[in-house]
Amino acid sequence: MRLGHVSLKVLDLEAALDHYTNTLGMLVTHRDGDERVFLKGWDEWDKYSLILNAASEAGVESIAFKVEKPGELDDFLRRIDASGIAVAEVGQGELPFCGRAIRFQLPSGHTMFLYAEKAFVGKLVGATNPEPWPDGLKGAGVHWLDHVMLMAEVDPARGINKVAETVDFFRDTLDFHLGEQVMAGPNADIQVAAWMFRTTTPHDFAIGAGPRAGLHHIAFFLDDWSDVLKTADILAKRRVKVDVTPQRHGITRGSTTYFFDPSGNRNETFAGLGYLTQPDMPVITWTEEELWRGIFYHTGDEIGNFLGVYT
């Protein structure tokens, strides 16, 4: 149904907590001592969309998507098993504040959960005669966790393309749709990046090529371009390390700013719908020579080591 949460590894829990609450404006909903913290955006209704885990290295611990009905978990368990991927049942509460779930490893090497039930806390503005936004938001005041982009190994010389394998799995087994893709190589037949959706936005999940599995970024939704600009000011004011100043994507058409949390995990604030997706929408393809125009539409230039640096 949608991206449920990302479980993130951070080097300094207190520094990370300061970043995600005071820079991004997320709300703490639970804390397990010095080990982990659960957070949500003000416009989200489930208990959390982000888990911060104290760890010795940065990166992603797991991602989780929510399905609509508990019975769908049994169907997905059968389908994942039939695809040749090992899948395990997870009892109620083993995934924090969630009902039963299933766990498996993506072809990319990342751990993923599917679940149907999570503790409900409601939007900060409530559900009866709500105001358009709550008072007292900190920092950027992000609405919700919008999407996640992972990195997977691609090595044509060795016949390895974990991007394509993961895309096939999301499409054929999990019923995702392919919105956009980048094709590279002499014959433009190597899929090196993809943006996939289950909702009506350009992407709920994205994956790109790299030398190893990892996390490229997690993204948080804002209303519009002016909010992206305001976020950039907040980043500067709080001396946050900025990766890419406000830009427009060609791919997905979204307005964006990229920056890093204190552990080096890349964040994005992503604004605007971009465009409406539907299951019958034709796939948009970008060619290798126009890759950077697709990523950063205004200049079409490579910015830093945007594709090479990730956790």
C-alpha positions as CSV (number, residue, x, y, z in Angstrom):
1,M,0.0,0.0,0.0
2,R,2.8,2.5,0.9
3,L,6.2,2.9,2.4
4,G,5.7,2.2,6.1
5,H,9.0,3.0,7.7
6,V,12.8,3.0,7.3
7,S,15.0,1.7,10.1
8,L,18.2,3.7,10.0
9,K,21.6,3.1,11.6
10,V,23.2,6.2,13.2
11,L,26.6,6.7,14.9
12,D,25.4,9.2,17.6
13,L,21.8,8.8,18.6
14,E,21.5,12.1,20.4
15,A,23.0,14.0,17.4
16,A,20.7,12.2,15.0
17,L,17.7,12.9,17.2
18,D,18.5,16.6,17.3
19,H,18.8,16.6,13.5
20,Y,15.5,14.7,12.8
21,T,13.5,16.7,15.3
22,N,14.9,20.2,15.2
23,T,16.1,20.4,11.6
24,L,13.4,18.3,9.9
25,G,10.7,18.8,12.5
26,M,9.8,15.1,13.1
27,L,8.0,14.1,16.3
28,V,9.3,11.5,18.8
29,T,6.6,8.8,19.6
30,H,8.7,6.3,21.6
31,R,12.2,5.8,22.9
32,D,14.0,2.6,24.0
33,G,16.7,4.1,26.2
34,D,20.0,4.7,24.5
35,E,19.3,2.1,21.7
36,R,16.6,3.5,19.4
37,V,14.1,6.2,18.9
38,F,10.8,6.1,16.9
39,L,9.6,9.2,15.0
40,K,6.8,10.4,12.7
41,G,5.9,13.4,10.6
42,W,3.0,15.6,11.7
43,D,0.8,14.6,8.8
44,E,1.3,10.8,9.4
45,W,-1.2,8.8,11.4
46,D,0.7,5.5,12.2
47,K,3.0,5.5,15.2
48,Y,6.3,5.9,13.3
49,S,7.9,6.1,9.9
50,L,11.5,6.3,11.0
51,I,13.5,4.3,13.5
52,L,16.9,5.6,14.6
53,N,19.2,2.8,15.8
54,A,22.5,3.4,17.7
55,A,25.1,1.5,15.7
56,S,28.8,1.4,14.9
57,E,28.2,2.2,11.2
58,A,25.7,4.3,9.3
59,G,23.2,3.1,6.7
60,V,19.9,1.3,6.4
61,E,19.0,-1.6,8.7
62,S,15.7,-2.4,6.9
63,I,12.7,-1.0,5.0
64,A,9.1,-1.9,5.5
65,F,6.0,-1.5,3.4
66,K,2.4,-1.6,4.7
67,V,-0.2,-3.8,3.0
68,E,-3.9,-3.1,3.3
69,K,-5.2,-6.3,4.9
70,P,-3.6,-8.9,7.2
71,G,-4.7,-11.7,4.9
72,E,-2.5,-10.3,2.1
73,L,0.6,-11.2,4.1
74,D,-0.2,-14.9,3.5
75,D,-0.5,-14.3,-0.2
76,F,2.7,-12.4,-0.4
77,L,4.5,-15.0,1.7
78,R,3.5,-17.7,-0.8
79,R,4.5,-15.5,-3.8
80,I,7.9,-14.5,-2.3
81,D,8.6,-18.1,-1.5
82,A,7.7,-19.2,-5.0
83,S,10.1,-16.6,-6.4
84,G,13.0,-18.4,-4.8
85,I,13.6,-15.8,-2.0
86,A,13.7,-17.1,1.5
87,V,10.9,-15.5,3.6
88,A,10.1,-15.8,7.3
89,E,7.1,-15.0,9.4
90,V,7.5,-12.5,12.2
91,G,5.2,-12.6,15.2
92,Q,3.1,-9.8,16.5
93,G,5.2,-7.2,18.2
94,E,8.6,-8.4,16.9
95,L,8.4,-5.6,14.4
96,P,7.9,-2.8,17.0
97,F,4.2,-1.7,17.5
98,C,3.2,-3.8,14.5
99,G,1.1,-6.9,14.1
100,R,2.4,-10.0,12.4
101,A,4.8,-9.4,9.5
102,I,7.0,-11.2,7.0
103,R,10.7,-10.6,6.5
104,F,12.9,-11.3,3.5
105,Q,16.0,-10.2,1.7
106,L,15.7,-8.3,-1.5
107,P,17.9,-9.3,-4.5
108,S,19.8,-6.1,-3.8
109,G,20.8,-7.5,-0.4
110,H,18.6,-5.3,1.7
111,T,16.2,-6.5,4.4
112,M,12.5,-5.8,3.9
113,F,9.4,-6.3,5.9
114,L,5.7,-6.4,4.9
115,Y,3.1,-5.8,7.6
116,A,-0.6,-4.8,7.8
117,E,-1.1,-3.4,11.3
118,K,0.8,-0.7,13.2
119,A,-0.2,1.3,16.3
120,F,-2.3,4.3,15.5
121,V,-1.6,7.8,16.9
122,G,-3.3,10.1,14.4
123,K,-2.2,13.3,12.7
124,L,-1.1,16.2,14.8
125,V,-4.0,18.3,13.5
126,G,-6.5,15.5,14.3
127,A,-9.3,14.2,12.1
128,T,-12.2,16.5,13.1
129,N,-12.4,20.0,11.6
130,P,-8.6,20.0,11.2
131,E,-6.5,23.1,10.6
132,P,-4.2,22.9,7.5
133,W,-1.1,22.6,9.6
134,P,-0.3,22.5,13.4
135,D,1.3,25.3,15.3
136,G,4.7,25.0,16.8
137,L,6.4,22.9,14.2
138,K,10.2,22.9,14.3
139,G,12.6,23.2,11.4
140,A,11.3,22.2,8.0
141,G,8.2,20.7,9.4
142,V,8.2,17.7,7.1
143,H,4.8,16.1,6.4
144,W,5.7,12.4,6.0
145,L,8.4,10.0,4.9
146,D,8.0,10.1,1.1
147,H,10.3,7.5,-0.4
148,V,13.6,5.6,-0.1
149,M,16.3,5.1,-2.6
150,L,18.7,2.1,-2.2
151,M,21.8,1.2,-4.1
152,A,22.7,-2.2,-5.5
153,E,25.6,-3.8,-7.2
154,V,25.8,-3.6,-11.0
155,D,28.9,-5.0,-12.8
156,P,28.2,-5.8,-16.5
157,A,31.6,-7.4,-17.0
158,R,30.7,-10.0,-14.4
159,G,27.1,-10.3,-15.5
160,I,25.8,-8.8,-12.2
161,N,22.8,-6.5,-12.2
162,K,21.1,-6.4,-8.9
163,V,19.2,-3.3,-9.9
164,A,17.3,-5.1,-12.6
165,E,16.8,-8.2,-10.4
166,T,15.3,-6.0,-7.7
167,V,13.1,-4.2,-10.1
168,D,11.8,-7.5,-11.5
169,F,11.0,-8.7,-8.0
170,F,9.2,-5.5,-7.0
171,R,7.1,-5.6,-10.2
172,D,6.4,-9.3,-10.6
173,T,6.1,-10.4,-6.9
174,L,5.1,-7.3,-5.0
175,D,2.9,-5.7,-7.7
176,F,4.8,-2.4,-7.9
177,H,4.8,-0.4,-11.2
178,L,7.8,1.0,-13.0
179,G,7.6,4.8,-13.4
180,E,11.0,5.8,-14.8
181,Q,14.3,4.1,-15.6
182,V,17.8,4.9,-16.7
183,M,19.2,2.6,-19.4
184,A,23.0,2.6,-20.1
185,G,25.6,0.7,-22.0
186,P,26.7,0.5,-25.6
187,N,23.3,-0.9,-26.6
188,A,21.2,1.0,-24.0
189,D,20.1,-2.3,-22.6
190,I,21.5,-2.1,-19.0
191,Q,19.0,-0.9,-16.4
192,V,21.1,1.1,-13.9
193,A,18.3,3.0,-12.0
194,A,14.6,2.7,-11.5
195,W,11.8,4.6,-9.8
196,M,8.8,2.5,-8.8
197,F,5.4,3.3,-7.3
198,R,2.4,1.7,-5.5
199,T,0.6,5.0,-4.8
200,T,-0.1,7.8,-7.2
201,T,3.2,9.7,-6.8
202,P,6.2,9.2,-9.1
203,H,8.0,6.9,-6.7
204,D,7.7,5.2,-3.4
205,F,10.9,3.2,-3.9
206,A,13.9,3.8,-6.1
207,I,17.1,1.9,-6.7
208,G,20.4,2.8,-8.4
209,A,23.7,1.2,-9.5
210,G,26.8,1.2,-7.3
211,P,29.7,-1.0,-6.4
212,R,27.9,-2.3,-3.3
213,A,24.5,-2.4,-1.6
214,G,23.6,0.6,0.5
215,L,21.3,3.5,1.2
216,H,21.4,6.5,-1.2
217,H,18.8,8.6,0.6
218,I,15.5,8.8,2.5
219,A,13.1,11.6,1.4
220,F,10.5,13.7,3.3
221,F,7.6,15.5,1.7
222,L,7.0,19.2,1.7
223,D,4.3,21.2,0.0
224,D,6.1,23.3,-2.6
225,W,9.2,25.0,-3.9
226,S,9.0,27.8,-1.2
227,D,9.3,25.1,1.5
228,V,12.3,23.7,-0.2
229,L,14.0,27.1,-0.2
230,K,13.0,27.6,3.5
231,T,14.6,24.2,4.3
232,A,17.8,25.3,2.6
233,D,17.9,28.3,4.9
234,I,17.3,26.2,7.9
235,L,20.1,23.8,6.9
236,A,22.5,26.8,6.6
237,K,21.3,28.2,9.9
238,R,21.9,24.9,11.7
239,R,25.2,24.3,9.9
240,V,24.0,21.1,8.3
241,K,26.2,19.6,5.6
242,V,24.4,20.3,2.3
243,D,24.9,18.0,-0.6
244,V,22.8,19.7,-3.3
245,T,21.2,23.1,-3.0
246,P,17.6,23.6,-4.2
247,Q,17.1,22.1,-7.6
248,R,14.5,20.5,-9.9
249,H,14.7,16.9,-10.9
250,G,14.0,16.0,-14.5
251,I,13.3,12.4,-13.3
252,T,10.0,12.6,-11.2
253,R,9.9,16.5,-11.8
254,G,10.1,17.1,-8.0
255,S,11.7,20.1,-6.3
256,T,14.6,19.0,-4.1
257,T,17.4,19.7,-1.6
258,Y,19.8,17.0,-0.5
259,F,21.8,17.0,2.8
260,F,23.4,14.7,5.3
261,D,22.4,13.7,8.9
262,P,25.2,13.8,11.4
263,S,26.1,10.1,10.6
264,G,26.4,10.8,6.9
265,N,23.0,9.3,5.9
266,R,21.7,11.4,3.0
267,N,18.3,13.1,3.4
268,E,16.1,14.8,0.8
269,T,13.3,17.2,1.2
270,F,11.0,16.5,-1.8
271,A,8.2,18.9,-2.8
272,G,5.3,18.8,-5.1
273,L,3.4,15.9,-6.8
274,G,5.7,15.8,-9.8
275,Y,3.1,14.1,-11.8
276,L,0.2,11.6,-11.4
277,T,1.0,7.9,-11.8
278,Q,-1.4,5.2,-12.7
279,P,-0.7,1.5,-13.5
280,D,-1.2,2.1,-17.2
281,M,1.2,5.0,-17.4
282,P,3.9,4.4,-20.1
283,V,7.4,3.9,-18.5
284,I,9.6,7.0,-18.9
285,T,13.2,6.2,-20.0
286,W,16.3,8.3,-19.7
287,T,19.3,7.6,-21.7
288,E,22.9,7.5,-20.4
289,E,23.9,10.8,-22.1
290,E,21.0,12.6,-20.5
291,L,21.3,11.1,-17.1
292,W,22.5,14.2,-15.3
293,R,19.8,16.4,-17.0
294,G,17.4,13.8,-15.5
295,I,18.9,14.1,-12.0
296,F,19.5,17.9,-12.0
297,Y,17.4,19.4,-14.6
298,H,18.5,23.1,-14.3
299,T,22.1,22.5,-15.3
300,G,22.4,18.9,-16.4
301,D,25.8,18.8,-14.6
302,E,27.2,16.2,-12.3
303,I,27.3,17.6,-8.8
304,G,30.0,16.3,-6.5
305,N,30.0,12.6,-6.1
306,F,26.3,12.4,-5.9
307,L,26.0,8.8,-7.1
308,G,29.2,7.5,-5.5
309,V,28.8,8.6,-1.9
310,Y,26.2,6.7,0.1
311,T,26.0,4.7,3.4
